[in-house]
Amino acid sequence: MDITSRLPDPTQFFPELGGWAAALTKALNNGTVPATTIALVHLRVGQIVGSTYHTVRQSGILRKAGQSEERITAVASWRDAPYFDASERVALELAEAVCTPNPTGERVTDDLYRRAAEHYDEPALWTLTLVIAQILFFVPVAAIAKPIPGTPFGKNYRP
């Protein structure tokens, strides 16, 4: 099957984008939130927004990190899956709250924030917040440009 992106690589129009994305990734891999948790959060957001590109990419990152297929697959049903610890669960819940409209009030309640703060200190909460922002920045890119799932950067767009 021949898959192509809708748009070419954006770095030809915005050369700074690659450096910015790399710098943000480096900043967020500061050790306050485990890399596995970051990938789990990115995977869950990809699932919520229905992005094949992001779900394939984050699943691959988790596989390379040695995560089991059961754990990767269960991200979609994390609430009742036995594969996640309490800190991962609250990170996934926080990502879902940010990405899911709440017709009865704010998305991130004081209770959810309090529970997240039980597992993450302020630098880690900021990291987790920016981890969610990072993937959400790239959601429209995946939805509109449709980069090719499973291909490396620089080869995931049509020429």
CORLINBEL-V709544 format. One line per field, one symbol per residue. ss: DSSP state (2 for helix, 1 for strand, 0 for the rest). psi: psi as a letter, one per 40 degrees, with the letter a starting at -180 (. if undefined). Layout:
BEGIN
ss: ???
psi: ???
END
This chain:
BEGIN
ss: 000000010222000222222222222200000022222222222222200222222222222200002222222222220000022222222222222000000000022222222220022222222222222222222222200000000000010
psi: hhhiidiiheeddgdeddddddddddddfeedhiddddddddddddddefhdddddddddddddeeiidddddeddfddeieeiidddddddddddddehiheeaidhidddddddeddhaddddddddddddddddedddddddgihieiiieeeii.
END
